[in-house]
């Protein structure tokens, strides 16, 4: 079976080896500080290592074999069986191979012998309990590590899903924008061919921005404002004299960055649902920048489409809200209302 050892594995096991070495070195360091003698320090290390070598062995048998290859590989019986064998071996050593009676037979006083025998049994049970505790410690260390790895992997996977979803949403915006604008120019061709030609040139500039600039995660605010103004002018081509369009922008720092094409869907909706060919229509669009805050507001008359008209059916609005949640989570306010046949939407962003 091929075993792949990663850098994270080497770090994980290396830290544990270093921890045990530090534990074994504590008496040696204390002895050297007290006596300034290397011989005394080595003697203290030797004594401590003789006492605790079995504990270290039990821990590393669990952390290297029984936990990763048994407990976490669907063979938990191997973990329990291995530790049962370790406990049985300790019991054999203490109670059979090392006869407690031979340990106390040289003590003449009966009371002292009973005390020594009790101490012996207590030491045996403490050693067996420590063996079980070390197995539990090895399992706990692995569990903590696995939890951290799973948490990191989930975070990375969530990041990948978020990036993929953002890319999908941006790809949805461009065809939607193109579809609506081409409909406008198609209507204009029958009315004024020269104006239609100029509109096609203007559309070319807009598409160049939408195709290349929108590939970036963030774009300068000034470029986005220019795109919005050009787009609004293009949308106005199909409006008659019954439609009033007001646009106000107040940009202090044009280098401030913003998600590309973030407000275009709201402008599309304003023209799709707020303009009537036979009734007075009004669209007010405002974009205001104040320090690190940006406020977009759009108010328009509301003329709902019938069920047969699927243009502007809501996908753009849903995409806008989803993009805000993904890119500005905790840093935006969304306000939406419909009162007295006026549809109102307001988005506030801050850094």
C-alpha positions in Angstrom: 0.0 0.0 0.0 1.4 3.4 -1.0 1.7 5.8 1.8 1.7 9.5 1.0 3.3 11.7 3.6 2.6 15.4 3.2 4.4 18.3 4.7 1.5 18.8 7.1 2.0 15.2 8.3 5.7 15.8 9.0 4.8 18.9 10.9 2.1 17.2 12.9 4.2 14.2 14.0 7.4 16.4 14.4 5.6 18.6 16.9 4.6 15.6 18.9 8.1 14.1 18.9 9.5 17.6 20.0 6.9 17.7 22.7 7.9 14.4 24.2 11.6 15.2 23.9 10.9 18.5 25.8 9.0 16.5 28.5 11.9 14.1 28.9 14.5 16.9 29.0 12.8 18.9 31.8 14.6 17.0 34.7 17.9 17.2 32.8 17.6 21.0 32.3 16.6 21.4 36.0 19.5 19.3 37.1 22.0 21.2 35.0 20.7 24.6 36.3 21.0 23.4 39.9 24.5 21.6 39.6 26.1 23.1 36.4 27.1 19.5 35.7 26.6 17.8 32.4 27.0 14.4 34.1 24.2 15.1 36.5 22.0 16.4 33.7 22.6 13.2 31.7 21.9 11.0 34.7 18.6 12.9 35.3 17.6 12.5 31.6 18.5 8.7 31.8 16.3 8.2 34.9 13.4 10.1 33.4 13.6 8.3 30.1 13.7 4.9 31.9 10.5 5.8 33.8 8.6 7.2 30.8 9.8 5.3 27.8 6.9 2.9 28.0 4.4 5.9 28.1 6.0 7.4 25.0 5.9 4.0 23.3 2.2 3.5 24.1 1.4 7.0 22.9 3.2 6.7 19.6 1.9 3.2 18.9 -1.5 4.8 19.1 -0.8 8.0 17.2 1.2 6.4 14.4 -0.7 3.1 14.0 -3.8 2.4 16.0 -5.6 5.7 15.6 -4.9 6.6 11.9 -4.9 3.1 10.5 -7.5 1.6 12.8 -10.0 4.1 14.3 -10.1 6.5 11.3 -10.0 3.8 8.6 -13.2 2.0 9.5 -11.4 -0.6 11.6 -12.1 0.7 15.1 -11.9 -2.9 16.4 -8.1 -2.6 15.7 -7.8 0.4 17.9 -9.7 -1.3 20.8 -8.0 -4.6 20.3 -4.5 -3.0 20.2 -5.1 -1.1 23.4 -6.6 -4.1 25.1 -3.4 -6.1 24.2 -1.3 -3.2 25.7 -3.4 -3.3 28.9 -3.2 -7.0 29.1 0.6 -6.9 28.6 0.9 -4.4 31.5 -1.2 -6.5 33.7 0.9 -9.6 32.9 4.1 -7.6 33.7 2.9 -6.3 37.0 0.9 -9.3 38.3 2.6 -12.3 36.8 6.1 -11.7 35.4 6.9 -9.3 38.3 5.6 -11.2 41.4 4.4 -8.7 44.0 5.1 -11.1 46.8 8.8 -11.3 45.9 8.7 -7.4 46.0 7.7 -7.4 49.7 9.2 -10.6 51.2 12.4 -8.8 52.4 10.3 -6.4 54.5 10.2 -7.8 58.0 7.3 -5.7 59.4 3.9 -7.0 58.4 2.3 -3.6 58.5 5.0 -2.2 56.2 4.6 -5.1 53.9 0.9 -4.5 53.5 1.6 -0.8 52.8 4.2 -1.7 50.2 1.9 -4.2 48.6 -0.9 -1.6 48.4 1.5 0.9 46.9 2.5 -1.7 44.3 -1.1 -2.4 43.3 -1.9 1.3 43.2 1.1 1.9 40.9 0.0 -0.9 38.7 -3.5 0.4 38.3 -2.2 4.0 37.8 0.1 2.7 35.0 -2.8 0.9 33.3 -5.0 4.0 33.7 -2.2 6.2 32.2 -2.0 3.8 29.3 -5.7 4.2 28.6 -5.4 8.0 29.0 -2.5 8.1 26.6 -4.5 6.2 24.0 -7.3 8.7 24.6 -4.9 11.6 24.2 -3.6 10.3 20.9 -7.2 10.0 19.7 -8.0 13.5 20.9 -5.0 15.0 19.1 -5.9 13.3 15.9 -9.5 14.4 16.2 -8.5 18.0 16.8 -6.2 17.9 13.8 -8.9 16.3 11.5 -11.4 18.9 12.6 -9.0 21.7 11.7 -8.3 20.1 8.3 -12.0 19.6 7.6 -12.8 23.2 8.6 -10.0 24.5 6.3 -11.1 22.3 3.4 -14.8 23.4 3.9 -13.6 27.1 3.9 -11.6 26.5 0.7 -14.5 24.7 -1.0 -16.9 27.5 0.0 -14.5 30.0 -1.4 -14.3 28.1 -4.7 -18.1 27.8 -4.8 -18.5 31.5 -4.2 -16.0 32.4 -6.9 -17.7 30.1 -9.4 -21.2 31.5 -8.5 -19.9 35.1 -8.9 -18.5 34.2 -12.3 -21.8 32.6 -13.3 -23.8 35.7 -12.1 -21.5 38.0 -14.1 -22.0 35.8 -17.2 -25.7 36.1 -16.7 -25.5 39.9 -16.7 -23.8 40.3 -20.0 -26.3 38.3 -22.2 -29.2 39.9 -20.3 -27.8 43.4 -21.0 -27.1 42.6 -24.6 -30.6 41.1 -25.2 -32.4 44.2 -23.9 -30.1 46.7 -25.7 -30.4 44.9 -29.1 -34.2 45.1 -28.7 -33.9 48.9 -28.3 -31.8 49.3 -31.4 -34.1 47.0 -33.4 -37.0 49.2 -32.6 -34.9 52.3 -33.6 -33.9 51.0 -37.0 -37.5 51.3 -38.2 -37.7 54.9 -37.0 -34.3 56.5 -37.7 -31.5 54.5 -39.4 -28.8 57.2 -38.7 -29.6 57.2 -35.1 -29.6 53.4 -35.1 -26.1 53.4 -36.6 -24.9 55.8 -33.9 -26.5 53.7 -31.3 -24.6 50.6 -32.6 -21.3 52.5 -32.3 -22.3 53.4 -28.7 -23.3 49.8 -28.0 -19.9 48.7 -29.3 -18.2 50.9 -26.6 -20.5 49.5 -23.9 -19.9 45.9 -24.9 -16.2 46.5 -24.9 -16.4 47.7 -21.3 -18.8 44.9 -20.4 -16.7 42.2 -21.9 -13.2 43.3 -20.8 -13.6 45.5 -17.7 -16.2 43.2 -16.1 -13.8 40.3 -16.1 -12.1 42.1 -13.1 -13.5 41.5 -9.7 -13.5 45.3 -9.0 -13.4 48.3 -11.3 -12.9 52.1 -10.7 -16.1 53.9 -9.9 -15.5 56.6 -12.6 -15.6 54.0 -15.4 -18.7 52.5 -14.0 -20.4 55.9 -13.9 -19.5 56.6 -17.5 -20.9 53.1 -18.5 -24.1 53.8 -16.6 -24.6 57.2 -18.3 -24.0 55.8 -21.8 -26.3 52.9 -21.1 -29.1 55.2 -19.9 -28.7 57.3 -23.0 -29.0 54.1 -25.1 -32.1 53.0 -23.2 -33.7 56.4 -23.7 -33.7 55.9 -27.5 -37.0 54.0 -27.4 -38.7 56.4 -25.0 -41.2 59.0 -26.2 -41.8 62.5 -25.0 -44.1 61.2 -22.2 -41.0 59.8 -20.4 -38.9 61.9 -18.1 -35.5 60.6 -17.2 -33.4 62.3 -14.5 -29.8 61.2 -13.8 -27.7 62.7 -11.0 -24.2 61.5 -10.0 -22.0 62.9 -7.4 -18.6 61.2 -7.4 -15.8 62.6 -5.2 -13.2 59.8 -5.6 -13.5 58.2 -9.0 -10.7 55.7 -8.1 -12.9 54.1 -5.5 -13.5 50.5 -6.6 -16.8 48.7 -7.1 -18.1 45.5 -8.4 -18.7 45.9 -12.2 -22.2 46.2 -13.7 -23.6 46.1 -10.2 -26.5 48.6 -10.8 -27.3 47.9 -14.5 -30.0 45.3 -13.7 -31.9 47.9 -11.6 -31.7 50.5 -14.4 -32.9 47.8 -16.9 -35.9 47.1 -14.6 -36.7 50.9 -14.4 -36.9 51.1 -18.2 -38.7 47.8 -18.6 -41.3 48.2 -15.9 -41.4 52.0 -15.5 -42.0 53.3 -19.0 -45.4 53.3 -20.8 -45.9 54.4 -24.4 -49.3 55.9 -23.6 -49.0 57.2 -20.1 -46.6 59.7 -18.3 -43.5 57.9 -17.1 -40.7 59.0 -14.9 -37.3 57.6 -13.9 -35.0 59.2 -11.3 -31.6 57.7 -10.9 -29.1 59.0 -8.3 -25.6 57.9 -7.4 -23.9 59.6 -4.5 -20.5 59.1 -3.0 -19.8 60.2 0.5 -16.3 59.3 1.9 -16.3 55.5 1.9 -20.0 55.2 1.3 -21.8 54.8 -2.0 -25.6 55.2 -2.3 -27.5 54.2 -5.5 -31.2 55.2 -5.7 -33.7 54.5 -8.4 -37.3 55.6 -8.4 -39.7 54.9 -11.3 -43.3 54.7 -12.2 -44.6 51.2 -12.1 -46.3 49.6 -15.1 -46.2 45.9 -14.5 -45.9 43.6 -17.6 -48.5 41.0 -18.3 -47.7 37.3 -17.9 -47.0 36.9 -21.6 -44.2 39.5 -21.5 -41.1 37.8 -20.0 -38.7 40.7 -20.7 -37.0 41.8 -17.6 -38.7 38.9 -15.7 -36.6 39.3 -12.5 -33.5 37.4 -13.1 -31.4 40.6 -13.1 -32.8 41.7 -9.8 -32.2 38.3 -8.2 -28.6 38.4 -9.5 -28.0 41.8 -8.1 -29.1 40.8 -4.6 -27.1 37.6 -4.8 -23.9 39.5 -5.9 -24.4 41.9 -3.1 -24.6 39.1 -0.6 -21.5 37.4 -2.0 -19.3 40.5 -2.4 -20.6 42.9 0.2 -21.9 40.7 2.9 -22.3 42.8 6.1 -21.4 45.9 4.1 -24.6 46.9 2.3 -28.2 47.9 2.9 -31.0 47.0 0.5 -34.2 49.1 0.5 -37.1 48.2 -1.8 -40.7 49.5 -1.8 -43.8 50.2 -4.0 -46.0 53.1 -2.9 -48.4 55.1 -5.0 -47.4 53.3 -8.2 -43.7 54.4 -7.6 -41.2 51.6 -7.4 -38.2 52.6 -5.1 -34.9 50.8 -4.7 -31.9 52.0 -2.7 -28.6 50.3 -2.2 -26.0 51.6 0.2 -22.4 50.2 0.2 -19.6 50.9 2.5 -16.0 49.7 3.0 
